Amino acid sequence: MKRALSAILLCLAVCLASSSCRGNADRSPVIATVNEEEIRRSEFEEFLDLKMGEFNRTDIPDSISSQMLDEYIRRRLVLEEAAKAGLTITGAEIEQAAEDNPQMKPSAALAASREEIINDLLVEKYYRQVLLRDLRVPAEEVQRYVEANQAQLIDRPGYYVREIRVQSRELIERLRREVVEGGKDFAAASREHSDAPNAERGGLARYDEGQLPAVLGKAIEPLRPGDVSQVIQSNYGFHLFKLERRIQPRPPDDRRSQMAERRSQLAREFVARKNQQAVDEALERLILAASVKISDADLGFTYSGRFRHN
């Protein structure tokens, strides 16, 4: 079964690497051009359906459709660079990804989902092998960061939670239904949809008691490990939290034994932030250098996104 799945997805990967898969059969309107390459409405609507799930397309606010089109265009730019770099996805990489994330296996039954899986792997590979290949974070910078955050080395009552933050109540309520009733992995939902800084870590963050704004802290306070909060609105958007575990202060001897590991965690956190900064800066350069034109008349919604005046 694994061999058959890998063979199917590898064939799709090869097909995607050439532009012949879609061919000229798609006659839907051209809604945008990216570096002279056309984006047809059916392609974007397929992407939108995958990302927005059970939402009827007509119920999605124009602001969310605009954000999703921006995301689709950014993704196209990265995939274009990955193709220029000669990157491809092997059957072994697909099989490993399916092992790491069992939820991929049922998704792989649909052609559109398979394409999205391969695109995810290509984007990740481009970040790792091209954008971050030569990035080196000086040990002195890491040490300064650890020293500046020494307070985090002291064990205080707190908790580890995962967070999803979006700008649409409709989207956050749908995501809550998916993770609570539909069994969707909370970390995967955060990586796919959250606009919080911790999205790349599946929304995971550690907070001391009282560290978060009161409206958010109160929502987490009654949760037990594994519980998902109700939807909370703040000045930053709409939030959903999942409590992973609570932290209680340890006895002094145990506390000392944990210090080295906590310092290592801080160091890894700093490196991850530097990596994300490098990726964000590279994406911004790609966007600024790109030629993007939006065809408003054929979109089907009022566009208000990043590429309005690109």
Backbone as CSV, one residue per row, in Angstrom:
resi,resn,N_x,N_y,N_z,CA_x,CA_y,CA_z,C_x,C_y,C_z
1,MET,0.837,-1.206,0.000,0.000,0.000,0.000,0.871,1.257,0.000
2,LYS,1.920,1.230,0.866,2.829,2.391,0.909,3.480,2.608,-0.447
3,ARG,3.905,1.473,-1.076,4.598,1.596,-2.363,3.659,2.175,-3.414
4,ALA,2.395,1.735,-3.372,1.429,2.240,-4.350,1.176,3.727,-4.152
5,LEU,1.020,4.154,-2.886,0.797,5.574,-2.596,1.978,6.405,-3.057
6,SER,3.183,5.936,-2.756,4.376,6.688,-3.152,4.474,6.792,-4.660
7,ALA,4.144,5.697,-5.360,4.232,5.712,-6.820,3.249,6.710,-7.418
8,ILE,2.022,6.717,-6.866,1.017,7.656,-7.377,1.448,9.093,-7.168
9,LEU,1.918,9.391,-5.938,2.302,10.764,-5.626,3.559,11.175,-6.371
10,LEU,4.482,10.231,-6.584,5.692,10.570,-7.336,5.350,10.908,-8.771
11,CYS,4.435,10.156,-9.351,4.006,10.479,-10.719,3.412,11.878,-10.775
12,LEU,2.611,12.206,-9.762,2.025,13.543,-9.721,3.098,14.597,-9.575
13,ALA,4.117,14.319,-8.750,5.197,15.281,-8.557,5.919,15.551,-9.855
14,VAL,6.182,14.496,-10.614,6.854,14.666,-11.908,5.980,15.478,-12.845
15,CYS,4.670,15.169,-12.805,3.736,15.896,-13.662,3.677,17.364,-13.301
16,LEU,3.680,17.665,-11.994,3.625,19.049,-11.547,4.880,19.803,-11.931
17,ALA,6.016,19.119,-11.943,7.274,19.778,-12.270,7.257,20.280,-13.694
18,SER,6.551,19.583,-14.573,6.350,20.106,-15.919,5.015,20.809,-15.915
19,SER,4.782,21.729,-16.793,3.520,22.483,-16.787,2.464,21.803,-17.633
20,SER,2.734,20.551,-18.059,1.828,19.893,-18.986,0.631,19.267,-18.306
21,CYS,0.655,19.183,-16.941,-0.441,18.502,-16.245,-1.774,19.171,-16.534
22,ARG,-1.818,20.483,-16.368,-3.078,21.184,-16.571,-3.385,21.369,-18.048
23,GLY,-2.307,21.428,-18.833,-2.475,21.585,-20.261,-3.250,22.830,-20.601
24,ASN,-3.986,22.759,-21.704,-4.777,23.914,-22.133,-6.262,23.670,-21.925
25,ALA,-6.604,22.625,-21.114,-8.006,22.269,-20.943,-8.755,23.280,-20.093
26,ASP,-8.066,23.980,-19.216,-8.709,24.914,-18.303,-9.106,26.179,-19.056
27,ARG,-10.375,26.408,-19.153,-10.880,27.587,-19.889,-11.515,28.607,-18.938
28,SER,-11.291,28.444,-17.631,-11.841,29.423,-16.695,-11.097,30.745,-16.841
29,PRO,-11.693,31.853,-16.379,-11.077,33.170,-16.577,-9.702,33.277,-15.904
30,VAL,-8.838,34.072,-16.509,-7.544,34.386,-15.902,-7.772,35.502,-14.890
31,ILE,-7.489,35.225,-13.620,-7.756,36.212,-12.566,-6.500,36.988,-12.178
32,ALA,-5.330,36.491,-12.575,-4.082,37.188,-12.248,-2.966,36.630,-13.111
33,THR,-1.916,37.423,-13.260,-0.685,36.927,-13.873,0.443,37.187,-12.885
34,VAL,1.316,36.207,-12.759,2.473,36.295,-11.871,3.712,36.029,-12.708
35,ASN,4.499,37.084,-12.927,5.675,36.967,-13.799,5.291,36.357,-15.145
36,GLU,4.209,36.877,-15.706,3.676,36.488,-17.012,3.017,35.112,-17.026
37,GLU,2.991,34.415,-15.895,2.310,33.121,-15.821,0.869,33.351,-15.355
38,GLU,-0.074,32.732,-16.042,-1.479,32.959,-15.740,-1.942,32.140,-14.533
39,ILE,-2.812,32.754,-13.752,-3.537,32.039,-12.697,-5.001,32.060,-13.085
40,ARG,-5.562,30.886,-13.257,-6.964,30.805,-13.645,-7.844,30.636,-12.419
41,ARG,-9.078,31.064,-12.555,-9.964,31.087,-11.410,-10.185,29.690,-10.840
42,SER,-10.249,28.686,-11.701,-10.491,27.326,-11.202,-9.340,26.857,-10.309
43,GLU,-8.096,27.239,-10.638,-6.948,26.858,-9.806,-7.080,27.457,-8.417
44,PHE,-7.392,28.760,-8.379,-7.507,29.424,-7.087,-8.681,28.887,-6.284
45,GLU,-9.818,28.644,-6.956,-10.985,28.128,-6.249,-10.710,26.747,-5.667
46,GLU,-9.918,25.935,-6.368,-9.517,24.626,-5.851,-8.699,24.791,-4.579
47,PHE,-7.757,25.730,-4.614,-6.918,26.031,-3.452,-7.790,26.541,-2.297
48,LEU,-8.729,27.415,-2.623,-9.615,27.998,-1.610,-10.474,26.918,-0.959
49,ASP,-10.996,26.004,-1.760,-11.820,24.922,-1.217,-11.016,24.051,-0.259
50,LEU,-9.770,23.766,-0.615,-8.930,22.932,0.246,-8.631,23.619,1.571
51,LYS,-8.344,24.917,1.506,-7.954,25.637,2.715,-9.149,26.010,3.594
52,MET,-10.288,26.263,2.979,-11.446,26.731,3.740,-12.429,25.620,4.065
53,GLY,-12.193,24.428,3.555,-12.975,23.262,3.946,-14.449,23.407,3.642
54,GLU,-15.259,23.297,4.722,-16.709,23.203,4.556,-17.367,24.526,4.196
55,PHE,-16.626,25.626,4.231,-17.211,26.914,3.882,-17.688,26.910,2.436
56,ASN,-18.905,27.377,2.231,-19.365,27.637,0.871,-18.640,28.875,0.367
57,ARG,-18.139,28.803,-0.844,-17.347,29.907,-1.388,-18.092,31.244,-1.320
58,THR,-19.400,31.206,-1.506,-20.177,32.454,-1.498,-20.294,33.048,-0.105
59,ASP,-19.974,32.249,0.926,-20.065,32.737,2.306,-18.756,33.308,2.825
60,ILE,-17.691,33.196,2.048,-16.382,33.662,2.498,-16.300,35.171,2.283
61,PRO,-15.996,35.951,3.327,-15.888,37.408,3.156,-14.813,37.772,2.133
62,ASP,-15.018,38.889,1.455,-14.053,39.330,0.446,-12.663,39.534,1.046
63,SER,-12.597,39.997,2.301,-11.295,40.228,2.933,-10.520,38.923,3.085
64,ILE,-11.228,37.824,3.410,-10.572,36.526,3.557,-10.167,35.984,2.191
65,SER,-11.034,36.133,1.202,-10.678,35.712,-0.157,-9.437,36.455,-0.638
66,SER,-9.339,37.740,-0.298,-8.170,38.537,-0.677,-6.905,38.001,-0.010
67,GLN,-7.005,37.691,1.298,-5.853,37.134,2.011,-5.424,35.804,1.403
68,MET,-6.411,34.967,1.045,-6.090,33.665,0.480,-5.474,33.783,-0.907
69,LEU,-5.917,34.759,-1.690,-5.299,34.965,-3.000,-3.858,35.435,-2.834
70,ASP,-3.616,36.317,-1.864,-2.243,36.739,-1.580,-1.371,35.540,-1.221
71,GLU,-1.914,34.662,-0.374,-1.169,33.463,0.035,-0.892,32.581,-1.174
72,TYR,-1.873,32.435,-2.055,-1.701,31.601,-3.249,-0.615,32.182,-4.155
73,ILE,-0.596,33.500,-4.307,0.412,34.142,-5.155,1.799,34.001,-4.544
74,ARG,1.918,34.230,-3.231,3.219,34.037,-2.567,3.715,32.609,-2.771
75,ARG,2.802,31.684,-2.652,3.153,30.268,-2.829,3.632,29.998,-4.247
76,ARG,2.955,30.594,-5.223,3.370,30.418,-6.620,4.776,30.957,-6.839
77,LEU,5.080,32.092,-6.208,6.413,32.671,-6.347,7.481,31.742,-5.778
78,VAL,7.210,31.151,-4.627,8.176,30.233,-4.012,8.330,28.978,-4.857
79,LEU,7.220,28.433,-5.357,7.293,27.228,-6.179,8.041,27.497,-7.487
80,GLU,7.887,28.704,-7.998,8.629,29.104,-9.205,10.130,29.088,-8.932
81,GLU,10.523,29.615,-7.761,11.944,29.622,-7.395,12.448,28.202,-7.128
82,ALA,11.602,27.370,-6.543,11.996,25.980,-6.296,12.245,25.249,-7.607
83,ALA,11.401,25.525,-8.616,11.609,24.902,-9.925,12.913,25.384,-10.558
84,LYS,13.200,26.686,-10.436,14.453,27.220,-10.973,15.661,26.566,-10.305
85,ALA,15.516,26.253,-9.021,16.614,25.624,-8.284,16.711,24.130,-8.567
86,GLY,15.785,23.604,-9.384,15.828,22.189,-9.737,15.348,21.259,-8.647
87,LEU,14.556,21.774,-7.705,14.097,20.945,-6.594,12.902,20.084,-7.010
88,THR,12.911,18.857,-6.588,11.796,17.937,-6.801,11.545,17.162,-5.518
89,ILE,10.426,16.480,-5.491,10.068,15.670,-4.330,10.128,14.200,-4.734
90,THR,10.836,13.409,-3.972,10.989,11.990,-4.266,9.897,11.180,-3.585
91,GLY,9.728,9.953,-4.065,8.771,9.056,-3.440,9.101,8.798,-1.982
92,ALA,10.396,8.689,-1.673,10.812,8.442,-0.288,10.431,9.607,0.611
93,GLU,10.564,10.846,0.102,10.197,12.025,0.899,8.698,12.065,1.148
94,ILE,7.918,11.700,0.151,6.466,11.670,0.315,6.080,10.611,1.336
95,GLU,6.699,9.436,1.234,6.394,8.356,2.171,6.757,8.748,3.597
96,GLN,7.918,9.422,3.757,8.325,9.851,5.084,7.356,10.883,5.643
97,ALA,6.912,11.815,4.786,5.953,12.828,5.229,4.644,12.180,5.657
98,ALA,4.220,11.139,4.943,2.987,10.434,5.307,3.149,9.708,6.638
99,GLU,4.359,9.194,6.895,4.620,8.543,8.176,4.597,9.562,9.315
100,ASP,5.190,10.732,9.066,5.250,11.763,10.097,3.883,12.366,10.380
101,ASN,3.022,12.405,9.360,1.698,12.999,9.513,0.653,12.055,8.927
102,PRO,0.116,11.140,9.740,-0.845,10.147,9.236,-2.067,10.762,8.583
103,GLN,-2.397,12.019,8.906,-3.575,12.647,8.300,-3.395,12.886,6.805
104,MET,-2.136,12.819,6.342,-1.898,12.979,4.908,-2.479,11.828,4.109
105,LYS,-2.537,10.626,4.701,-2.905,9.443,3.924,-4.322,9.520,3.362
106,PRO,-5.334,9.853,4.175,-6.660,10.001,3.566,-6.732,11.172,2.603
107,SER,-6.002,12.257,2.890,-6.016,13.412,1.983,-5.451,13.036,0.622
108,ALA,-4.491,12.104,0.620,-3.828,11.745,-0.630,-4.762,11.049,-1.605
109,ALA,-5.959,10.702,-1.162,-6.908,10.055,-2.062,-7.437,11.021,-3.109
110,LEU,-7.367,12.325,-2.846,-7.874,13.322,-3.776,-6.724,13.961,-4.536
111,ALA,-6.894,14.127,-5.838,-5.814,14.670,-6.658,-5.403,16.062,-6.200
112,ALA,-6.389,16.908,-5.887,-6.070,18.272,-5.463,-5.292,18.263,-4.156
113,SER,-5.681,17.383,-3.230,-4.966,17.291,-1.968,-3.555,16.777,-2.180
114,ARG,-3.387,15.828,-3.088,-2.043,15.306,-3.382,-1.147,16.420,-3.911
115,GLU,-1.712,17.229,-4.795,-0.923,18.344,-5.333,-0.515,19.302,-4.222
116,GLU,-1.432,19.561,-3.290,-1.141,20.474,-2.192,-0.065,19.903,-1.273
117,ILE,-0.106,18.592,-1.032,0.917,17.936,-0.215,2.290,18.115,-0.844
118,ILE,2.380,17.892,-2.134,3.664,18.015,-2.821,4.139,19.460,-2.813
119,ASN,3.216,20.395,-3.011,3.601,21.805,-2.945,4.125,22.182,-1.561
120,ASP,3.471,21.676,-0.507,3.945,21.931,0.859,5.378,21.439,1.030
121,LEU,5.650,20.237,0.539,6.991,19.663,0.672,8.015,20.452,-0.132
122,LEU,7.612,20.915,-1.308,8.535,21.709,-2.128,8.862,23.045,-1.474
123,VAL,7.849,23.704,-0.922,8.076,24.984,-0.248,9.029,24.793,0.927
124,GLU,8.757,23.776,1.737,9.618,23.509,2.899,11.044,23.200,2.456
125,LYS,11.174,22.428,1.382,12.505,22.059,0.889,13.248,23.283,0.366
126,TYR,12.532,24.185,-0.306,13.162,25.402,-0.810,13.669,26.265,0.342
127,TYR,12.849,26.406,1.380,13.297,27.173,2.545,14.572,26.570,3.132
128,ARG,14.537,25.254,3.312,15.640,24.581,4.000,16.915,24.543,3.157
129,GLN,16.777,24.186,1.868,17.966,23.937,1.056,18.474,25.168,0.304
130,VAL,17.639,26.179,0.168,18.063,27.378,-0.571,18.143,28.591,0.355
131,LEU,17.010,28.987,0.923,16.999,30.217,1.713,17.850,30.116,2.977
132,LEU,17.826,28.951,3.628,18.507,28.819,4.922,19.824,28.044,4.819
133,ARG,20.208,27.694,3.606,21.392,26.833,3.426,22.641,27.428,4.040
134,ASP,22.840,28.722,3.821,24.090,29.347,4.276,23.900,30.207,5.531
135,LEU,22.719,30.128,6.123,22.479,30.951,7.309,23.212,30.372,8.518
136,ARG,23.999,31.194,9.158,24.708,30.801,10.373,24.425,31.847,11.443
137,VAL,23.911,31.421,12.567,23.622,32.347,13.665,24.828,32.353,14.597
138,PRO,25.524,33.488,14.738,26.712,33.543,15.601,26.400,33.130,17.027
139,ALA,27.321,32.363,17.613,27.128,31.888,18.990,26.983,33.050,19.955
140,GLU,27.665,34.176,19.660,27.582,35.336,20.552,26.151,35.886,20.594
141,GLU,25.476,35.897,19.429,24.092,36.386,19.405,23.178,35.469,20.201
142,VAL,23.396,34.157,20.039,22.583,33.195,20.784,22.769,33.395,22.281
143,GLN,24.031,33.573,22.693,24.321,33.739,24.117,23.670,35.004,24.661
144,ARG,23.710,36.087,23.887,23.095,37.337,24.339,21.587,37.157,24.513
145,TYR,20.971,36.410,23.592,19.529,36.178,23.687,19.195,35.374,24.943
146,VAL,19.978,34.331,25.200,19.729,33.502,26.381,19.872,34.335,27.649
147,GLU,20.920,35.149,27.686,21.137,35.972,28.882,20.038,37.010,29.064
148,ALA,19.538,37.540,27.946,18.474,38.549,28.029,17.140,37.943,28.454
149,ASN,17.040,36.626,28.350,15.790,35.956,28.705,15.985,34.997,29.874
150,GLN,16.915,35.348,30.755,17.211,34.496,31.903,15.983,34.237,32.767
151,ALA,15.056,35.190,32.770,13.873,35.018,33.619,13.102,33.751,33.252
152,GLN,13.189,33.351,31.970,12.471,32.162,31.543,13.096,30.878,32.083
153,LEU,14.333,30.977,32.605,14.988,29.804,33.167,14.478,29.490,34.567
154,ILE,13.787,30.442,35.175,13.257,30.246,36.528,11.893,29.581,36.419
155,ASP,11.737,28.489,37.116,10.478,27.768,37.060,9.382,28.539,37.786
156,ARG,8.364,28.920,37.038,7.206,29.594,37.610,5.951,28.850,37.159
157,PRO,4.880,28.995,37.901,3.634,28.377,37.428,3.295,28.920,36.037
158,GLY,2.908,28.043,35.168,2.591,28.462,33.808,1.994,27.309,33.030
159,TYR,2.070,27.381,31.714,1.479,26.328,30.888,2.050,26.395,29.475
160,TYR,1.969,25.261,28.802,2.241,25.168,27.372,0.893,25.086,26.663
161,VAL,0.679,25.976,25.709,-0.558,25.948,24.935,-0.232,26.062,23.455
162,ARG,-1.171,25.615,22.651,-1.120,25.879,21.204,-2.193,26.907,20.880
163,GLU,-1.894,27.735,19.894,-2.797,28.837,19.572,-3.059,28.888,18.077
164,ILE,-4.277,29.241,17.732,-4.628,29.632,16.360,-5.182,31.044,16.444
165,ARG,-4.649,31.955,15.649,-5.162,33.326,15.603,-5.427,33.698,14.156
166,VAL,-6.639,34.136,13.865,-7.019,34.589,12.526,-7.806,35.881,12.665
167,GLN,-8.146,36.462,11.535,-8.849,37.743,11.546,-10.334,37.615,11.231
168,SER,-10.820,36.383,11.123,-12.225,36.168,10.752,-12.899,35.273,11.782
169,ARG,-14.040,35.744,12.328,-14.789,34.908,13.275,-15.314,33.654,12.590
170,GLU,-15.779,33.792,11.335,-16.302,32.625,10.630,-15.235,31.546,10.498
171,LEU,-13.999,31.961,10.162,-12.924,30.984,9.989,-12.545,30.328,11.306
172,ILE,-12.422,31.115,12.381,-11.994,30.536,13.657,-13.065,29.584,14.197
173,GLU,-14.343,29.903,13.973,-15.396,29.001,14.438,-15.403,27.704,13.642
174,ARG,-15.107,27.803,12.346,-15.006,26.573,11.543,-13.837,25.724,12.013
175,LEU,-12.704,26.373,12.277,-11.526,25.626,12.727,-11.788,24.954,14.074
176,ARG,-12.531,25.625,14.955,-12.844,24.996,16.237,-13.688,23.739,16.028
177,ARG,-14.665,23.809,15.138,-15.469,22.619,14.859,-14.601,21.497,14.300
178,GLU,-13.637,21.870,13.438,-12.796,20.841,12.823,-11.911,20.142,13.851
179,VAL,-11.356,20.892,14.796,-10.451,20.258,15.761,-11.216,19.579,16.899
180,VAL,-12.381,20.110,17.282,-13.141,19.534,18.407,-14.032,18.389,17.940
181,GLU,-14.750,18.615,16.848,-15.705,17.609,16.397,-15.139,16.726,15.284
182,GLY,-14.296,17.306,14.454,-13.799,16.547,13.302,-12.472,15.851,13.516
183,GLY,-11.826,16.090,14.663,-10.571,15.397,14.952,-9.367,15.934,14.208
184,LYS,-9.471,17.124,13.605,-8.327,17.689,12.898,-7.219,18.025,13.889
185,ASP,-5.988,17.778,13.507,-4.838,18.064,14.365,-4.711,19.567,14.585
186,PHE,-4.698,19.981,15.852,-4.666,21.409,16.181,-3.392,22.054,15.653
187,ALA,-2.242,21.375,15.814,-0.973,21.941,15.351,-0.982,22.155,13.844
188,ALA,-1.536,21.191,13.098,-1.610,21.331,11.645,-2.510,22.497,11.255
189,ALA,-3.633,22.642,11.962,-4.540,23.771,11.681,-3.851,25.097,11.949
190,SER,-3.026,25.146,12.998,-2.302,26.380,13.299,-1.298,26.705,12.205
191,ARG,-0.548,25.697,11.770,0.440,25.939,10.703,-0.233,26.407,9.425
192,GLU,-1.418,25.872,9.129,-2.096,26.196,7.877,-2.767,27.565,7.902
193,HIS,-3.316,27.959,9.054,-4.217,29.119,9.064,-3.796,30.260,9.978
194,SER,-3.037,29.981,11.037,-2.791,31.017,12.047,-1.863,32.105,11.519
195,ASP,-2.132,33.354,11.928,-1.224,34.449,11.592,-0.415,34.889,12.807
196,ALA,-0.426,34.068,13.873,0.386,34.367,15.053,1.846,33.984,14.789
197,PRO,2.801,34.630,15.481,4.223,34.344,15.236,4.613,32.901,15.506
198,ASN,3.853,32.190,16.356,4.219,30.815,16.689,3.598,29.788,15.738
199,ALA,3.010,30.237,14.629,2.329,29.309,13.716,3.277,28.242,13.184
200,GLU,4.521,28.615,12.903,5.473,27.644,12.343,5.779,26.523,13.326
201,ARG,5.538,26.745,14.616,5.754,25.707,15.633,4.433,25.021,15.993
202,GLY,3.476,25.078,15.074,2.181,24.473,15.353,1.414,25.220,16.417
203,GLY,1.753,26.518,16.598,1.065,27.348,17.581,1.546,27.165,18.997
204,LEU,2.607,26.379,19.208,3.047,26.061,20.571,3.798,27.231,21.199
205,ALA,3.469,27.519,22.446,4.158,28.573,23.197,4.044,28.270,24.688
206,ARG,5.017,28.792,25.444,4.997,28.657,26.902,4.733,30.031,27.508
207,TYR,3.811,30.078,28.476,3.502,31.333,29.140,3.502,31.119,30.651
208,ASP,4.012,32.118,31.371,3.843,32.127,32.822,2.436,32.607,33.143
209,GLU,1.928,32.199,34.302,0.622,32.695,34.728,0.660,34.221,34.825
210,GLY,-0.340,34.880,34.240,-0.406,36.330,34.263,0.337,37.007,33.136
211,GLN,1.029,36.238,32.294,1.819,36.844,31.220,0.946,37.313,30.064
212,LEU,-0.099,36.560,29.754,-0.976,36.916,28.641,-1.964,38.006,29.055
213,PRO,-2.499,38.765,28.095,-3.580,39.699,28.414,-4.710,38.971,29.136
214,ALA,-5.387,39.668,30.028,-6.386,39.036,30.898,-7.459,38.294,30.117
215,VAL,-7.911,38.859,28.988,-8.998,38.223,28.243,-8.571,36.864,27.712
216,LEU,-7.295,36.703,27.392,-6.797,35.420,26.894,-6.484,34.475,28.048
217,GLY,-5.853,35.010,29.101,-5.519,34.180,30.255,-6.745,33.559,30.895
218,LYS,-7.837,34.324,30.980,-9.060,33.811,31.592,-9.656,32.670,30.777
219,ALA,-9.467,32.708,29.470,-10.000,31.637,28.616,-9.215,30.344,28.798
220,ILE,-7.925,30.455,29.118,-7.076,29.278,29.296,-7.196,28.701,30.701
221,GLU,-7.472,29.563,31.672,-7.460,29.175,33.087,-8.272,27.918,33.400
222,PRO,-9.516,27.749,32.905,-10.295,26.560,33.290,-9.965,25.300,32.495
223,LEU,-9.088,25.393,31.491,-8.838,24.254,30.621,-8.036,23.166,31.328
224,ARG,-8.321,21.923,30.969,-7.502,20.796,31.375,-6.650,20.380,30.175
225,PRO,-5.531,19.678,30.395,-4.694,19.251,29.257,-5.528,18.527,28.206
226,GLY,-5.379,18.987,26.962,-6.136,18.424,25.849,-7.384,19.201,25.503
227,ASP,-7.856,20.077,26.412,-9.060,20.867,26.150,-8.776,21.981,25.147
228,VAL,-9.814,22.329,24.394,-9.761,23.445,23.448,-10.685,24.542,23.961
229,SER,-10.201,25.764,23.948,-10.978,26.890,24.474,-12.129,27.250,23.552
230,GLN,-12.997,28.110,24.049,-13.970,28.761,23.192,-13.242,29.809,22.350
231,VAL,-13.919,30.355,21.368,-13.344,31.432,20.554,-13.244,32.696,21.399
232,ILE,-12.079,33.343,21.370,-11.862,34.578,22.122,-11.476,35.682,21.132
233,GLN,-12.081,36.848,21.310,-11.737,38.002,20.492,-10.868,38.957,21.303
234,SER,-9.796,39.445,20.671,-8.938,40.451,21.299,-8.626,41.515,20.258
235,ASN,-7.791,42.468,20.630,-7.379,43.503,19.682,-6.530,42.939,18.551
236,TYR,-6.032,41.698,18.724,-5.161,41.086,17.725,-5.917,40.202,16.738
237,GLY,-7.182,39.884,17.032,-7.961,39.018,16.160,-8.795,38.047,16.963
238,PHE,-9.060,36.874,16.379,-9.849,35.837,17.024,-8.931,34.663,17.352
239,HIS,-9.018,34.175,18.591,-8.067,33.186,19.089,-8.768,31.888,19.474
240,LEU,-7.986,30.805,19.380,-8.379,29.500,19.869,-7.146,28.904,20.534
241,PHE,-7.319,28.330,21.733,-6.195,27.749,22.468,-6.466,26.279,22.776
242,LYS,-5.397,25.502,22.771,-5.442,24.123,23.250,-4.387,23.975,24.335
243,LEU,-4.808,23.589,25.528,-3.850,23.426,26.625,-3.118,22.102,26.466
244,GLU,-1.782,22.169,26.407,-0.964,20.962,26.329,-0.627,20.447,27.727
245,ARG,-0.063,21.285,28.579,0.210,20.871,29.958,0.479,22.096,30.820
246,ARG,0.271,21.918,32.105,0.553,22.975,33.069,1.928,22.743,33.688
247,ILE,2.545,23.832,34.139,3.886,23.782,34.718,3.803,24.209,36.174
248,GLN,4.343,23.399,37.046,4.424,23.742,38.468,5.895,23.868,38.861
249,PRO,6.214,24.818,39.751,7.619,24.978,40.176,8.166,23.672,40.756
250,ARG,9.411,23.364,40.404,10.060,22.154,40.899,10.863,22.451,42.165
251,PRO,11.181,21.404,42.922,12.108,21.582,44.047,13.453,22.083,43.533
252,PRO,14.251,22.760,44.388,15.521,23.352,43.948,16.442,22.393,43.208
253,ASP,16.575,21.154,43.700,17.491,20.211,43.052,17.026,19.881,41.639
254,ASP,15.721,19.615,41.502,15.187,19.330,40.173,15.319,20.540,39.260
255,ARG,15.132,21.712,39.833,15.195,22.942,39.047,16.574,23.126,38.432
256,ARG,17.615,22.859,39.238,18.982,23.002,38.706,19.243,22.016,37.572
257,SER,18.670,20.828,37.698,18.909,19.806,36.668,18.239,20.165,35.341
258,GLN,17.238,21.060,35.399,16.525,21.458,34.185,17.118,22.704,33.523
259,MET,18.015,23.374,34.189,18.531,24.648,33.682,19.198,24.506,32.317
260,ALA,20.042,23.489,32.161,20.772,23.321,30.899,19.808,23.094,29.740
261,GLU,18.775,22.271,29.987,17.807,22.014,28.927,17.015,23.271,28.586
262,ARG,16.657,24.064,29.589,15.930,25.294,29.323,16.778,26.282,28.537
263,ARG,18.066,26.327,28.838,18.960,27.201,28.071,19.019,26.733,26.613
264,SER,19.059,25.418,26.428,19.069,24.882,25.065,17.787,25.227,24.330
265,GLN,16.657,25.178,25.046,15.379,25.543,24.435,15.383,26.997,23.977
266,LEU,15.916,27.874,24.820,16.002,29.285,24.447,16.875,29.471,23.216
267,ALA,17.988,28.740,23.173,18.887,28.852,22.024,18.179,28.385,20.756
268,ARG,17.453,27.274,20.833,16.733,26.775,19.654,15.640,27.763,19.232
269,GLU,14.984,28.357,20.212,13.951,29.351,19.920,14.535,30.537,19.158
270,PHE,15.715,30.999,19.584,16.341,32.150,18.928,16.730,31.803,17.492
271,VAL,17.303,30.627,17.292,17.682,30.209,15.939,16.444,30.104,15.046
272,ALA,15.348,29.569,15.588,14.111,29.461,14.814,13.601,30.847,14.411
273,ARG,13.713,31.814,15.314,13.282,33.181,14.987,14.147,33.782,13.885
274,LYS,15.457,33.547,13.963,16.362,34.065,12.927,16.059,33.404,11.579
275,ASN,15.750,32.114,11.605,15.391,31.428,10.367,14.126,32.027,9.769
276,GLN,13.118,32.252,10.618,11.866,32.815,10.133,12.086,34.226,9.592
277,GLN,12.924,34.990,10.245,13.232,36.334,9.771,13.882,36.284,8.387
278,ALA,14.812,35.342,8.206,15.479,35.200,6.905,14.478,34.814,5.822
279,VAL,13.554,33.912,6.148,12.537,33.501,5.186,11.625,34.681,4.842
280,ASP,11.178,35.416,5.866,10.290,36.561,5.634,10.955,37.608,4.743
281,GLU,12.224,37.879,4.998,12.947,38.875,4.195,13.112,38.404,2.759
282,ALA,13.406,37.109,2.566,13.552,36.576,1.209,12.222,36.621,0.461
283,LEU,11.119,36.298,1.151,9.802,36.361,0.517,9.450,37.792,0.127
284,GLU,9.811,38.742,0.982,9.540,40.142,0.664,10.307,40.569,-0.581
285,ARG,11.539,40.098,-0.712,12.318,40.420,-1.925,11.676,39.801,-3.161
286,LEU,11.189,38.580,-3.037,10.520,37.934,-4.162,9.286,38.723,-4.584
287,ILE,8.515,39.159,-3.589,7.279,39.897,-3.870,7.592,41.230,-4.558
288,LEU,8.592,41.940,-4.036,8.934,43.247,-4.597,9.463,43.127,-6.025
289,ALA,10.131,42.012,-6.322,10.708,41.825,-7.661,9.705,41.252,-8.649
290,ALA,8.580,40.755,-8.163,7.622,40.065,-9.027,6.733,41.047,-9.782
291,SER,6.297,40.599,-10.937,5.293,41.334,-11.705,3.961,40.632,-11.502
292,VAL,3.072,41.270,-10.756,1.774,40.666,-10.433,0.667,41.602,-10.893
293,LYS,-0.255,41.071,-11.661,-1.403,41.858,-12.126,-2.671,41.105,-11.756
294,ILE,-3.601,41.821,-11.150,-4.873,41.245,-10.738,-5.968,41.667,-11.710
295,SER,-6.758,40.695,-12.172,-7.879,40.982,-13.067,-9.161,41.034,-12.246
296,ASP,-9.483,42.220,-11.741,-10.613,42.368,-10.825,-11.927,41.890,-11.418
297,ALA,-12.129,42.106,-12.693,-13.422,41.808,-13.299,-13.754,40.324,-13.255
298,ASP,-12.735,39.462,-13.208,-12.969,38.020,-13.275,-12.816,37.314,-11.932
299,LEU,-12.518,38.070,-10.856,-12.256,37.449,-9.567,-13.504,36.827,-8.936
300,GLY,-14.607,37.544,-9.000,-15.805,37.086,-8.312,-15.925,37.643,-6.903
301,PHE,-14.972,38.489,-6.499,-15.043,39.168,-5.205,-14.235,40.454,-5.311
302,THR,-14.423,41.344,-4.332,-13.705,42.622,-4.331,-12.355,42.430,-3.652
303,TYR,-11.297,42.584,-4.424,-9.945,42.321,-3.924,-9.400,43.527,-3.166
304,SER,-8.794,43.273,-1.993,-8.216,44.344,-1.180,-6.857,43.926,-0.619
305,GLY,-6.182,43.024,-1.315,-4.962,42.443,-0.773,-3.680,43.184,-1.089
306,ARG,-2.570,42.514,-0.815,-1.231,43.075,-0.907,-0.854,43.503,-2.307
307,PHE,-1.359,42.816,-3.304,-0.890,43.034,-4.668,-1.754,44.012,-5.454
308,ARG,-2.601,44.759,-4.727,-3.449,45.739,-5.388,-2.620,46.726,-6.206
309,HIS,-1.493,47.191,-5.646,-0.685,48.185,-6.345,0.736,47.680,-6.586
310,ASN,0.885,46.346,-6.710,2.231,45.790,-6.863,2.842,46.200,-8.201
